[in-house]
Protein backbone atom coordinates (compact mmCIF):
# COMPACT_ATOMS: atom_id res chain seq x y z
CA UNK A 1 0.00 0.00 0.00
CA UNK A 2 1.06 3.62 -0.42
CA UNK A 3 1.56 6.69 1.76
CA UNK A 4 -1.44 8.55 3.16
CA UNK A 5 -1.17 12.04 4.63
CA UNK A 6 -3.89 13.06 7.08
CA UNK A 7 -4.35 16.58 8.44
CA UNK A 8 -6.45 17.34 11.51
CA UNK A 9 -7.42 20.92 12.38
CA UNK A 10 -7.74 22.54 15.77
CA UNK A 11 -11.36 21.52 16.27
CA UNK A 12 -10.49 17.89 15.55
CA UNK A 13 -7.93 17.86 18.38
CA UNK A 14 -9.65 20.36 20.65
CA UNK A 15 -9.87 18.10 23.73
CA UNK A 16 -8.91 14.64 24.93
CA UNK A 17 -12.04 12.98 23.56
CA UNK A 18 -11.51 14.47 20.12
CA UNK A 19 -7.86 13.46 20.15
CA UNK A 20 -9.03 9.89 20.82
CA UNK A 21 -11.41 10.17 17.85
CA UNK A 22 -8.54 11.48 15.70
CA UNK A 23 -6.38 8.55 16.78
CA UNK A 24 -9.15 6.17 15.69
CA UNK A 25 -9.08 7.73 12.21
CA UNK A 26 -5.29 7.37 12.07
CA UNK A 27 -5.42 3.73 13.15
CA UNK A 28 -8.04 2.97 10.48
CA UNK A 29 -5.65 4.06 7.74
CA UNK A 30 -2.72 2.22 9.32
CA UNK A 31 -4.74 -0.97 9.58
CA UNK A 32 -5.48 -0.78 5.85
CA UNK A 33 -1.76 -1.27 5.30
CA UNK A 34 -0.84 2.34 4.49
CA UNK A 35 2.20 4.24 5.67
CA UNK A 36 0.67 7.16 7.56
CA UNK A 37 1.92 10.71 8.07
CA UNK A 38 -0.28 12.93 10.22
CA UNK A 39 -0.22 16.74 10.36
CA UNK A 40 -1.98 18.47 13.24
CA UNK A 41 -2.85 22.02 14.23
CA UNK A 42 -2.81 23.54 17.70
CA UNK A 43 -5.68 22.50 19.96
CA UNK A 44 -8.88 24.52 19.61
CA UNK A 45 -8.37 28.21 20.33
CA UNK A 46 -4.75 27.83 21.50
CA UNK A 47 -3.33 30.09 18.78
CA UNK A 48 -5.87 32.83 19.53
CA UNK A 49 -5.02 32.61 23.24
CA UNK A 50 -1.30 32.91 22.53
CA UNK A 51 -1.89 35.91 20.26
CA UNK A 52 -4.00 37.47 23.02
CA UNK A 53 -1.19 37.07 25.55
CA UNK A 54 1.29 38.68 23.18
CA UNK A 55 -1.02 41.61 22.51
CA UNK A 56 -1.43 42.24 26.22
CA UNK A 57 2.32 42.72 26.48
CA UNK A 58 2.97 44.59 23.25
CA UNK A 59 0.89 46.59 20.79
CA UNK A 60 3.17 45.36 17.98
CA UNK A 61 4.81 42.09 19.02
CA UNK A 62 8.12 41.30 17.32
CA UNK A 63 7.44 38.93 14.42
CA UNK A 64 10.34 36.62 15.25
CA UNK A 65 9.14 36.20 18.82
CA UNK A 66 5.56 35.65 17.65
CA UNK A 67 6.78 32.73 15.55
CA UNK A 68 8.65 31.34 18.53
CA UNK A 69 5.48 31.65 20.63
CA UNK A 70 2.89 30.38 18.14
CA UNK A 71 4.91 27.34 17.08
CA UNK A 72 4.50 25.90 20.58
CA UNK A 73 0.78 25.25 20.06
CA UNK A 74 1.32 22.49 17.50
CA UNK A 75 4.14 21.00 19.58
CA UNK A 76 1.65 20.26 22.36
CA UNK A 77 -0.70 18.50 19.94
CA UNK A 78 1.88 16.30 18.21
CA UNK A 79 3.15 14.92 21.50
CA UNK A 80 -0.37 14.18 22.79
CA UNK A 81 -1.39 12.42 19.57
CA UNK A 82 1.81 10.35 19.56
CA UNK A 83 1.27 9.41 23.23
CA UNK A 84 -2.31 8.34 22.50
CA UNK A 85 -1.17 6.15 19.60
CA UNK A 86 1.59 4.54 21.66
CA UNK A 87 -0.93 3.85 24.45
CA UNK A 88 -3.04 1.97 21.86
CA UNK A 89 -0.06 -0.20 20.91
CA UNK A 90 1.06 1.63 17.75
CA UNK A 91 4.60 2.82 17.19
CA UNK A 92 4.50 6.59 16.64
CA UNK A 93 6.94 9.49 16.69
CA UNK A 94 6.29 13.24 16.75
CA UNK A 95 8.29 15.90 14.92
CA UNK A 96 8.20 19.68 14.96
CA UNK A 97 8.34 21.36 11.56
CA UNK A 98 12.10 21.76 11.62
CA UNK A 99 12.65 18.18 12.80
CA UNK A 100 10.51 16.99 9.88
CA UNK A 101 12.81 18.80 7.43
CA UNK A 102 10.46 21.62 6.42
CA UNK A 103 12.56 24.54 5.14
CA UNK A 104 10.97 27.96 4.59
CA UNK A 105 11.95 31.32 3.20
CA UNK A 106 13.33 33.79 5.77
CA UNK A 107 10.02 35.48 6.54
CA UNK A 108 8.32 35.58 9.92
CA UNK A 109 4.57 35.20 10.23
CA UNK A 110 3.73 34.24 6.66
CA UNK A 111 6.61 32.16 5.28
CA UNK A 112 6.45 29.92 2.25
CA UNK A 113 7.86 26.39 2.18
CA UNK A 114 10.86 26.19 -0.14
CA UNK A 115 12.01 22.61 0.47
CA UNK A 116 11.16 19.47 2.42
CA UNK A 117 13.96 17.08 3.33
CA UNK A 118 12.10 13.81 3.65
CA UNK A 119 14.90 11.42 4.64
CA UNK A 120 14.00 11.31 8.34
CA UNK A 121 10.27 10.80 7.73
CA UNK A 122 10.92 8.10 5.13
CA UNK A 123 13.24 6.21 7.47
CA UNK A 124 10.58 6.25 10.20
CA UNK A 125 7.89 5.05 7.79
CA UNK A 126 10.20 2.27 6.63
CA UNK A 127 10.49 1.18 10.26
CA UNK A 128 6.69 0.92 10.45
CA UNK A 129 6.14 4.03 12.54
CA UNK A 130 3.31 6.54 12.27
CA UNK A 131 4.84 10.01 11.90
CA UNK A 132 3.09 12.98 13.53
CA UNK A 133 4.21 16.38 12.20
CA UNK A 134 3.49 19.85 13.59
CA UNK A 135 1.68 21.91 10.99
CA UNK A 136 2.01 25.65 10.38
CA UNK A 137 5.78 25.83 10.89
CA UNK A 138 9.23 25.23 9.49
CA UNK A 139 12.76 26.54 9.78
CA UNK A 140 14.67 29.09 7.71
CA UNK A 141 18.12 28.39 6.21
CA UNK A 142 19.55 30.47 9.08
CA UNK A 143 17.95 28.18 11.66
CA UNK A 144 15.08 30.46 12.69
CA UNK A 145 11.60 29.09 13.38
CA UNK A 146 9.09 30.50 10.89
CA UNK A 147 5.32 30.08 10.73
CA UNK A 148 3.25 29.79 7.56
CA UNK A 149 0.34 32.08 8.40
CA UNK A 150 -3.25 31.22 9.27
CA UNK A 151 -4.29 27.89 7.79
CA UNK A 152 -0.66 26.91 7.32
CA UNK A 153 -1.22 23.38 8.59
CA UNK A 154 -3.13 22.67 5.36
CA UNK A 155 -0.06 23.77 3.43
CA UNK A 156 2.20 21.59 5.57
CA UNK A 157 0.05 18.53 4.87
CA UNK A 158 -0.20 19.02 1.10
CA UNK A 159 3.49 19.92 0.78
CA UNK A 160 4.42 16.74 2.64
CA UNK A 161 2.06 14.71 0.44
CA UNK A 162 3.74 16.16 -2.65
CA UNK A 163 7.27 15.60 -1.35
CA UNK A 164 6.49 12.02 -0.28
CA UNK A 165 4.52 11.21 -3.47
CA UNK A 166 1.58 10.22 -1.28
CA UNK A 167 -1.40 8.42 -2.74
CA UNK A 168 -3.72 11.06 -1.33
CA UNK A 169 -4.04 13.80 1.26
CA UNK A 170 -7.07 13.93 3.53
CA UNK A 171 -7.93 17.25 5.18
CA UNK A 172 -10.12 16.55 8.22
CA UNK A 173 -12.05 19.54 9.51
CA UNK A 174 -15.23 20.46 11.38
CA UNK A 175 -17.33 20.55 8.19
CA UNK A 176 -18.23 17.65 5.91
CA UNK A 177 -16.67 19.08 2.75
CA UNK A 178 -16.57 22.12 0.48
CA UNK A 179 -19.91 23.93 0.30
CA UNK A 180 -21.37 26.34 -2.23
CA UNK A 181 -20.92 28.99 0.49
CA UNK A 182 -20.32 29.19 4.21
CA UNK A 183 -23.25 27.25 5.76
CA UNK A 184 -22.89 29.20 9.01
CA UNK A 185 -24.18 32.30 7.20
CA UNK A 186 -25.95 30.86 4.14
CA UNK A 187 -28.52 28.36 5.46
CA UNK A 188 -29.20 26.89 2.00
CA UNK A 189 -25.54 26.24 1.16
CA UNK A 190 -24.99 22.75 -0.22
CA UNK A 191 -22.01 20.42 -0.20
CA UNK A 192 -20.24 19.81 -3.51
CA UNK A 193 -19.06 16.34 -4.43
CA UNK A 194 -16.09 17.71 -6.38
CA UNK A 195 -14.35 21.03 -7.10
CA UNK A 196 -11.50 21.78 -9.50
CA UNK A 197 -8.12 22.96 -8.22
CA UNK A 198 -8.63 26.35 -9.89
CA UNK A 199 -12.08 26.84 -8.38
CA UNK A 200 -10.86 25.80 -4.93
CA UNK A 201 -7.90 28.15 -5.21
CA UNK A 202 -10.23 31.06 -5.92
CA UNK A 203 -12.63 30.02 -3.14
CA UNK A 204 -9.79 29.73 -0.64
CA UNK A 205 -8.14 33.03 -1.57
CA UNK A 206 -11.48 34.88 -1.54
CA UNK A 207 -12.55 33.95 1.97
CA UNK A 208 -13.69 30.32 2.05
CA UNK A 209 -12.03 29.13 5.26
CA UNK A 210 -12.21 25.40 4.59
CA UNK A 211 -8.76 25.28 2.93
CA UNK A 212 -5.63 27.41 2.81
CA UNK A 213 -4.90 28.87 -0.65
CA UNK A 214 -1.24 27.85 -0.62
CA UNK A 215 -2.26 24.28 0.12
CA UNK A 216 -4.37 24.25 -3.02
CA UNK A 217 -1.44 25.65 -5.02
CA UNK A 218 0.78 22.79 -3.84
CA UNK A 219 -1.95 20.24 -4.62
CA UNK A 220 -2.47 21.59 -8.14
CA UNK A 221 1.24 21.87 -8.99
CA UNK A 222 2.01 18.36 -7.72
CA UNK A 223 -1.33 16.79 -8.79
CA UNK A 224 -1.95 15.63 -5.22
CA UNK A 225 -5.41 14.03 -4.84
CA UNK A 226 -7.05 16.12 -2.11
CA UNK A 227 -10.13 15.23 -0.08
CA UNK A 228 -11.84 17.55 2.42
CA UNK A 229 -13.98 15.69 4.95
CA UNK A 230 -15.24 15.74 8.53
CA UNK A 231 -13.28 14.28 11.42
CA UNK A 232 -16.46 13.99 13.49
CA UNK A 233 -19.07 12.71 11.01
CA UNK A 234 -18.89 9.67 8.73
CA UNK A 235 -19.76 11.34 5.44
CA UNK A 236 -18.22 11.35 2.01
CA UNK A 237 -16.18 14.52 1.62
CA UNK A 238 -15.35 16.74 -1.36
CA UNK A 239 -12.75 15.67 -3.91
CA UNK A 240 -10.50 18.40 -5.28
CA UNK A 241 -9.21 17.41 -8.71
CA UNK A 242 -7.92 18.88 -11.95
CA UNK A 243 -11.22 18.67 -13.82
CA UNK A 244 -14.56 18.21 -12.17
CA UNK A 245 -16.47 15.26 -13.58
CA UNK A 246 -19.76 16.00 -11.78
CA UNK A 247 -22.12 18.97 -11.49
CA UNK A 248 -20.92 20.37 -14.82
CA UNK A 249 -24.23 22.20 -15.19
CA UNK A 250 -23.18 24.74 -12.58
CA UNK A 251 -21.91 27.95 -14.17
CA UNK A 252 -21.24 29.42 -10.74
CA UNK A 253 -20.07 26.84 -8.22
CA UNK A 254 -19.69 28.95 -5.10
CA UNK A 255 -20.04 32.29 -3.35
CA UNK A 256 -17.17 33.37 -1.09
CA UNK A 257 -16.92 36.38 1.18
CA UNK A 258 -14.64 37.95 3.76
CA UNK A 259 -14.67 41.10 5.82
CA UNK A 260 -11.73 43.07 7.20
CA UNK A 261 -11.04 44.79 3.87
CA UNK A 262 -9.60 48.31 3.54
CA UNK A 263 -9.53 50.46 0.42
CA UNK A 264 -6.45 52.68 0.01
CA UNK A 265 -6.62 55.55 -2.49
CA UNK A 266 -3.49 57.46 -3.52
CA UNK A 267 -3.92 60.92 -5.10
CA UNK A 268 -1.71 63.16 -7.17
CA UNK A 269 0.39 60.61 -9.04
CA UNK A 270 1.95 61.73 -12.28
CA UNK A 271 0.52 60.09 -15.40
CA UNK A 272 2.75 57.67 -17.28
CA UNK A 273 2.91 54.80 -14.78
CA UNK A 274 6.50 55.66 -13.79
CA UNK A 275 5.99 55.38 -10.04
CA UNK A 276 3.46 52.55 -9.98
CA UNK A 277 6.13 49.81 -9.90
CA UNK A 278 7.84 51.55 -6.97
CA UNK A 279 4.63 51.72 -4.93
CA UNK A 280 3.78 48.05 -5.33
CA UNK A 281 7.40 46.92 -4.99
CA UNK A 282 7.57 48.72 -1.64
CA UNK A 283 4.43 46.96 -0.44
CA UNK A 284 5.61 43.58 -1.75
CA UNK A 285 8.96 43.91 0.01
CA UNK A 286 7.03 44.17 3.28
CA UNK A 287 4.86 41.16 2.40
CA UNK A 288 1.65 43.19 2.12
CA UNK A 289 -0.84 41.46 -0.17
CA UNK A 290 -2.64 43.82 -2.54
CA UNK A 291 -5.78 42.56 -4.20
CA UNK A 292 -8.11 44.69 -6.33
CA UNK A 293 -6.38 47.59 -8.14
CA UNK A 294 -8.16 50.46 -9.91
CA UNK A 295 -6.49 53.41 -11.68
CA UNK A 296 -8.14 56.57 -13.05
CA UNK A 297 -6.93 59.79 -14.57
CA UNK A 298 -8.23 63.24 -13.68
CA UNK A 299 -8.80 66.27 -15.87
CA UNK A 300 -5.58 67.92 -14.64
CA UNK A 301 -3.54 64.98 -15.96
CA UNK A 302 -3.03 63.42 -12.56
CA UNK A 303 -3.64 59.79 -11.63
CA UNK A 304 -5.36 58.40 -8.59
CA UNK A 305 -4.92 54.81 -7.64
CA UNK A 306 -7.11 52.61 -5.42
CA UNK A 307 -6.31 49.14 -4.14
CA UNK A 308 -7.58 46.82 -1.43
CA UNK A 309 -5.64 45.27 1.44
CA UNK A 310 -6.49 43.40 4.64
CA UNK A 311 -7.26 45.52 7.71
CA UNK A 312 -4.33 43.90 9.55
CA UNK A 313 -1.93 45.49 7.03
CA UNK A 314 -3.42 49.00 7.24
CA UNK A 315 -1.03 50.55 9.76
CA UNK A 316 2.09 49.23 8.05
CA UNK A 317 0.78 50.29 4.63
CA UNK A 318 -0.03 53.78 5.88
CA UNK A 319 3.40 54.10 7.52
CA UNK A 320 5.15 53.05 4.30
CA UNK A 321 3.17 55.44 2.13
CA UNK A 322 3.65 58.32 4.54
CA UNK A 323 7.38 57.71 4.77
CA UNK A 324 7.67 57.38 1.00
CA UNK A 325 5.49 60.32 -0.06
CA UNK A 326 8.30 62.28 -1.65
CA UNK A 327 10.14 59.33 -3.19
CA UNK A 328 6.92 57.86 -4.57
CA UNK A 329 5.56 61.25 -5.75
CA UNK A 330 2.39 60.91 -3.68
CA UNK A 331 0.30 64.03 -3.03
CA UNK A 332 -1.82 62.41 -0.31
CA UNK A 333 -3.70 59.19 0.37
CA UNK A 334 -6.97 58.19 2.01
CA UNK A 335 -8.21 54.94 3.52
CA UNK A 336 -11.69 53.46 3.92
CA UNK A 337 -12.29 50.61 6.35
CA UNK A 338 -15.46 48.68 7.18
CA UNK A 339 -15.49 46.94 3.83
CA UNK A 340 -15.92 43.33 2.68
CA UNK A 341 -15.33 41.32 -0.47
CA UNK A 342 -18.08 39.16 -2.00
CA UNK A 343 -17.19 36.90 -4.94
CA UNK A 344 -18.76 34.36 -7.27
CA UNK A 345 -16.58 31.50 -8.57
CA UNK A 346 -17.07 28.89 -11.28
CA UNK A 347 -15.13 27.43 -14.21
CA UNK A 348 -18.35 27.54 -16.24
CA UNK A 349 -18.12 31.33 -16.33
CA UNK A 350 -15.45 31.11 -19.06
CA UNK A 351 -17.94 30.04 -21.71
CA UNK A 352 -21.03 31.82 -20.38
CA UNK A 353 -21.08 35.60 -20.99
CA UNK A 354 -23.35 37.77 -18.90
CA UNK A 355 -22.53 36.28 -15.50
CA UNK A 356 -20.93 39.49 -14.24
CA UNK A 357 -23.83 41.55 -15.53
CA UNK A 358 -26.27 39.31 -13.67
CA UNK A 359 -24.22 39.65 -10.47
CA UNK A 360 -24.19 43.43 -10.68
CA UNK A 361 -27.92 43.54 -11.44
CA UNK A 362 -28.73 41.33 -8.44
CA UNK A 363 -26.75 43.58 -6.11
CA UNK A 364 -28.31 46.72 -7.62
CA UNK A 365 -31.82 45.27 -7.25
CA UNK A 366 -31.13 44.77 -3.53
CA UNK A 367 -29.70 48.25 -3.08
CA UNK A 368 -26.15 47.05 -2.38
CA UNK A 369 -23.55 49.52 -3.61
CA UNK A 370 -20.41 48.19 -5.30
CA UNK A 371 -17.20 50.06 -4.43
CA UNK A 372 -14.60 48.02 -6.36
CA UNK A 373 -14.65 45.22 -8.95
CA UNK A 374 -12.13 42.58 -9.95
CA UNK A 375 -12.56 39.78 -12.51
CA UNK A 376 -10.76 36.74 -13.86
CA UNK A 377 -11.83 33.90 -16.14
CA UNK A 378 -13.52 32.03 -13.30
CA UNK A 379 -14.44 34.67 -10.70
CA UNK A 380 -15.95 38.09 -10.19
CA UNK A 381 -15.22 39.93 -6.94
CA UNK A 382 -16.92 43.03 -5.59
CA UNK A 383 -16.11 45.17 -2.57
CA UNK A 384 -19.15 46.31 -0.60
CA UNK A 385 -19.86 47.71 2.86
CA UNK A 386 -19.15 45.06 5.48
CA UNK A 387 -22.65 45.41 6.91
CA UNK A 388 -24.04 44.27 3.54
CA UNK A 389 -21.67 41.29 3.15
CA UNK A 390 -23.91 38.44 4.28
CA UNK A 391 -27.02 39.87 2.58
CA UNK A 392 -25.09 40.21 -0.68
CA UNK A 393 -23.82 36.63 -0.44
CA UNK A 394 -27.30 35.27 0.26
CA UNK A 395 -28.81 37.17 -2.66
CA UNK A 396 -26.17 35.89 -5.08
CA UNK A 397 -26.37 32.33 -3.76
CA UNK A 398 -30.10 32.32 -4.46
CA UNK A 399 -29.88 34.14 -7.80
CA UNK A 400 -27.43 31.59 -9.21
CA UNK A 401 -29.56 28.72 -7.84
CA UNK A 402 -26.77 27.24 -5.73
CA UNK A 403 -29.33 26.19 -3.12
CA UNK A 404 -30.58 23.64 -5.67
CA UNK A 405 -27.31 21.65 -5.59
CA UNK A 406 -28.01 18.32 -3.91
CA UNK A 407 -25.95 17.42 -0.87
CA UNK A 408 -23.81 14.36 -1.50
CA UNK A 409 -24.28 12.35 1.69
C-alpha positions in Angstrom: 0.0 0.0 0.0 1.1 3.6 -0.4 1.6 6.7 1.8 -1.4 8.5 3.2 -1.2 12.0 4.6 -3.9 13.1 7.1 -4.3 16.6 8.4 -6.5 17.3 11.5 -7.4 20.9 12.4 -7.7 22.5 15.8 -11.4 21.5 16.3 -10.5 17.9 15.6 -7.9 17.9 18.4 -9.7 20.4 20.7 -9.9 18.1 23.7 -8.9 14.6 24.9 -12.0 13.0 23.6 -11.5 14.5 20.1 -7.9 13.5 20.2 -9.0 9.9 20.8 -11.4 10.2 17.9 -8.5 11.5 15.7 -6.4 8.6 16.8 -9.1 6.2 15.7 -9.1 7.7 12.2 -5.3 7.4 12.1 -5.4 3.7 13.1 -8.0 3.0 10.5 -5.7 4.1 7.7 -2.7 2.2 9.3 -4.7 -1.0 9.6 -5.5 -0.8 5.9 -1.8 -1.3 5.3 -0.8 2.3 4.5 2.2 4.2 5.7 0.7 7.2 7.6 1.9 10.7 8.1 -0.3 12.9 10.2 -0.2 16.7 10.4 -2.0 18.5 13.2 -2.8 22.0 14.2 -2.8 23.5 17.7 -5.7 22.5 20.0 -8.9 24.5 19.6 -8.4 28.2 20.3 -4.8 27.8 21.5 -3.3 30.1 18.8 -5.9 32.8 19.5 -5.0 32.6 23.2 -1.3 32.9 22.5 -1.9 35.9 20.3 -4.0 37.5 23.0 -1.2 37.1 25.6 1.3 38.7 23.2 -1.0 41.6 22.5 -1.4 42.2 26.2 2.3 42.7 26.5 3.0 44.6 23.2 0.9 46.6 20.8 3.2 45.4 18.0 4.8 42.1 19.0 8.1 41.3 17.3 7.4 38.9 14.4 10.3 36.6 15.2 9.1 36.2 18.8 5.6 35.7 17.7 6.8 32.7 15.5 8.6 31.3 18.5 5.5 31.6 20.6 2.9 30.4 18.1 4.9 27.3 17.1 4.5 25.9 20.6 0.8 25.3 20.1 1.3 22.5 17.5 4.1 21.0 19.6 1.7 20.3 22.4 -0.7 18.5 19.9 1.9 16.3 18.2 3.2 14.9 21.5 -0.4 14.2 22.8 -1.4 12.4 19.6 1.8 10.4 19.6 1.3 9.4 23.2 -2.3 8.3 22.5 -1.2 6.1 19.6 1.6 4.5 21.7 -0.9 3.8 24.5 -3.0 2.0 21.9 -0.1 -0.2 20.9 1.1 1.6 17.7 4.6 2.8 17.2 4.5 6.6 16.6 6.9 9.5 16.7 6.3 13.2 16.8 8.3 15.9 14.9 8.2 19.7 15.0 8.3 21.4 11.6 12.1 21.8 11.6 12.7 18.2 12.8 10.5 17.0 9.9 12.8 18.8 7.4 10.5 21.6 6.4 12.6 24.5 5.1 11.0 28.0 4.6 12.0 31.3 3.2 13.3 33.8 5.8 10.0 35.5 6.5 8.3 35.6 9.9 4.6 35.2 10.2 3.7 34.2 6.7 6.6 32.2 5.3 6.5 29.9 2.2 7.9 26.4 2.2 10.9 26.2 -0.1 12.0 22.6 0.5 11.2 19.5 2.4 14.0 17.1 3.3 12.1 13.8 3.6 14.9 11.4 4.6 14.0 11.3 8.3 10.3 10.8 7.7 10.9 8.1 5.1 13.2 6.2 7.5 10.6 6.3 10.2 7.9 5.1 7.8 10.2 2.3 6.6 10.5 1.2 10.3 6.7 0.9 10.4 6.1 4.0 12.5 3.3 6.5 12.3 4.8 10.0 11.9 3.1 13.0 13.5 4.2 16.4 12.2 3.5 19.8 13.6 1.7 21.9 11.0 2.0 25.6 10.4 5.8 25.8 10.9 9.2 25.2 9.5 12.8 26.5 9.8 14.7 29.1 7.7 18.1 28.4 6.2 19.5 30.5 9.1 17.9 28.2 11.7 15.1 30.5 12.7 11.6 29.1 13.4 9.1 30.5 10.9 5.3 30.1 10.7 3.2 29.8 7.6 0.3 32.1 8.4 -3.2 31.2 9.3 -4.3 27.9 7.8 -0.7 26.9 7.3 -1.2 23.4 8.6 -3.1 22.7 5.4 -0.1 23.8 3.4 2.2 21.6 5.6 0.1 18.5 4.9 -0.2 19.0 1.1 3.5 19.9 0.8 4.4 16.7 2.6 2.1 14.7 0.4 3.7 16.2 -2.7 7.3 15.6 -1.4 6.5 12.0 -0.3 4.5 11.2 -3.5 1.6 10.2 -1.3 -1.4 8.4 -2.7 -3.7 11.1 -1.3 -4.0 13.8 1.3 -7.1 13.9 3.5 -7.9 17.2 5.2 -10.1 16.5 8.2 -12.0 19.5 9.5 -15.2 20.5 11.4 -17.3 20.6 8.2 -18.2 17.7 5.9 -16.7 19.1 2.7 -16.6 22.1 0.5 -19.9 23.9 0.3 -21.4 26.3 -2.2 -20.9 29.0 0.5 -20.3 29.2 4.2 -23.3 27.3 5.8 -22.9 29.2 9.0 -24.2 32.3 7.2 -25.9 30.9 4.1 -28.5 28.4 5.5 -29.2 26.9 2.0 -25.5 26.2 1.2 -25.0 22.7 -0.2 -22.0 20.4 -0.2 -20.2 19.8 -3.5 -19.1 16.3 -4.4 -16.1 17.7 -6.4 -14.3 21.0 -7.1 -11.5 21.8 -9.5 -8.1 23.0 -8.2 -8.6 26.4 -9.9 -12.1 26.8 -8.4 -10.9 25.8 -4.9 -7.9 28.2 -5.2 -10.2 31.1 -5.9 -12.6 30.0 -3.1 -9.8 29.7 -0.6 -8.1 33.0 -1.6 -11.5 34.9 -1.5 -12.5 34.0 2.0 -13.7 30.3 2.1 -12.0 29.1 5.3 -12.2 25.4 4.6 -8.8 25.3 2.9 -5.6 27.4 2.8 -4.9 28.9 -0.6 -1.2 27.8 -0.6 -2.3 24.3 0.1 -4.4 24.3 -3.0 -1.4 25.6 -5.0 0.8 22.8 -3.8 -1.9 20.2 -4.6 -2.5 21.6 -8.1 1.2 21.9 -9.0 2.0 18.4 -7.7 -1.3 16.8 -8.8 -2.0 15.6 -5.2 -5.4 14.0 -4.8 -7.0 16.1 -2.1 -10.1 15.2 -0.1 -11.8 17.6 2.4 -14.0 15.7 4.9 -15.2 15.7 8.5 -13.3 14.3 11.4 -16.5 14.0 13.5 -19.1 12.7 11.0 -18.9 9.7 8.7 -19.8 11.3 5.4 -18.2 11.3 2.0 -16.2 14.5 1.6 -15.4 16.7 -1.4 -12.8 15.7 -3.9 -10.5 18.4 -5.3 -9.2 17.4 -8.7 -7.9 18.9 -12.0 -11.2 18.7 -13.8 -14.6 18.2 -12.2 -16.5 15.3 -13.6 -19.8 16.0 -11.8 -22.1 19.0 -11.5 -20.9 20.4 -14.8 -24.2 22.2 -15.2 -23.2 24.7 -12.6 -21.9 28.0 -14.2 -21.2 29.4 -10.7 -20.1 26.8 -8.2 -19.7 28.9 -5.1 -20.0 32.3 -3.3 -17.2 33.4 -1.1 -16.9 36.4 1.2 -14.6 38.0 3.8 -14.7 41.1 5.8 -11.7 43.1 7.2 -11.0 44.8 3.9 -9.6 48.3 3.5 -9.5 50.5 0.4 -6.5 52.7 0.0 -6.6 55.5 -2.5 -3.5 57.5 -3.5 -3.9 60.9 -5.1 -1.7 63.2 -7.2 0.4 60.6 -9.0 1.9 61.7 -12.3 0.5 60.1 -15.4 2.7 57.7 -17.3 2.9 54.8 -14.8 6.5 55.7 -13.8 6.0 55.4 -10.0 3.5 52.5 -10.0 6.1 49.8 -9.9 7.8 51.6 -7.0 4.6 51.7 -4.9 3.8 48.0 -5.3 7.4 46.9 -5.0 7.6 48.7 -1.6 4.4 47.0 -0.4 5.6 43.6 -1.7 9.0 43.9 0.0 7.0 44.2 3.3 4.9 41.2 2.4 1.7 43.2 2.1 -0.8 41.5 -0.2 -2.6 43.8 -2.5 -5.8 42.6 -4.2 -8.1 44.7 -6.3 -6.4 47.6 -8.1 -8.2 50.5 -9.9 -6.5 53.4 -11.7 -8.1 56.6 -13.0 -6.9 59.8 -14.6 -8.2 63.2 -13.7 -8.8 66.3 -15.9 -5.6 67.9 -14.6 -3.5 65.0 -16.0 -3.0 63.4 -12.6 -3.6 59.8 -11.6 -5.4 58.4 -8.6 -4.9 54.8 -7.6 -7.1 52.6 -5.4 -6.3 49.1 -4.1 -7.6 46.8 -1.4 -5.6 45.3 1.4 -6.5 43.4 4.6 -7.3 45.5 7.7 -4.3 43.9 9.5 -1.9 45.5 7.0 -3.4 49.0 7.2 -1.0 50.5 9.8 2.1 49.2 8.0 0.8 50.3 4.6 0.0 53.8 5.9 3.4 54.1 7.5 5.2 53.0 4.3 3.2 55.4 2.1 3.6 58.3 4.5 7.4 57.7 4.8 7.7 57.4 1.0 5.5 60.3 -0.1 8.3 62.3 -1.7 10.1 59.3 -3.2 6.9 57.9 -4.6 5.6 61.2 -5.8 2.4 60.9 -3.7 0.3 64.0 -3.0 -1.8 62.4 -0.3 -3.7 59.2 0.4 -7.0 58.2 2.0 -8.2 54.9 3.5 -11.7 53.5 3.9 -12.3 50.6 6.3 -15.5 48.7 7.2 -15.5 46.9 3.8 -15.9 43.3 2.7 -15.3 41.3 -0.5 -18.1 39.2 -2.0 -17.2 36.9 -4.9 -18.8 34.4 -7.3 -16.6 31.5 -8.6 -17.1 28.9 -11.3 -15.1 27.4 -14.2 -18.3 27.5 -16.2 -18.1 31.3 -16.3 -15.4 31.1 -19.1 -17.9 30.0 -21.7 -21.0 31.8 -20.4 -21.1 35.6 -21.0 -23.3 37.8 -18.9 -22.5 36.3 -15.5 -20.9 39.5 -14.2 -23.8 41.5 -15.5 -26.3 39.3 -13.7 -24.2 39.6 -10.5 -24.2 43.4 -10.7 -27.9 43.5 -11.4 -28.7 41.3 -8.4 -26.7 43.6 -6.1 -28.3 46.7 -7.6 -31.8 45.3 -7.2 -31.1 44.8 -3.5 -29.7 48.3 -3.1 -26.2 47.1 -2.4 -23.5 49.5 -3.6 -20.4 48.2 -5.3 -17.2 50.1 -4.4 -14.6 48.0 -6.4 -14.6 45.2 -8.9 -12.1 42.6 -10.0 -12.6 39.8 -12.5 -10.8 36.7 -13.9 -11.8 33.9 -16.1 -13.5 32.0 -13.3 -14.4 34.7 -10.7 -16.0 38.1 -10.2 -15.2 39.9 -6.9 -16.9 43.0 -5.6 -16.1 45.2 -2.6 -19.2 46.3 -0.6 -19.9 47.7 2.9 -19.2 45.1 5.5 -22.6 45.4 6.9 -24.0 44.3 3.5 -21.7 41.3 3.1 -23.9 38.4 4.3 -27.0 39.9 2.6 -25.1 40.2 -0.7 -23.8 36.6 -0.4 -27.3 35.3 0.3 -28.8 37.2 -2.7 -26.2 35.9 -5.1 -26.4 32.3 -3.8 -30.1 32.3 -4.5 -29.9 34.1 -7.8 -27.4 31.6 -9.2 -29.6 28.7 -7.8 -26.8 27.2 -5.7 -29.3 26.2 -3.1 -30.6 23.6 -5.7 -27.3 21.6 -5.6 -28.0 18.3 -3.9 -25.9 17.4 -0.9 -23.8 14.4 -1.5 -24.3 12.3 1.7 
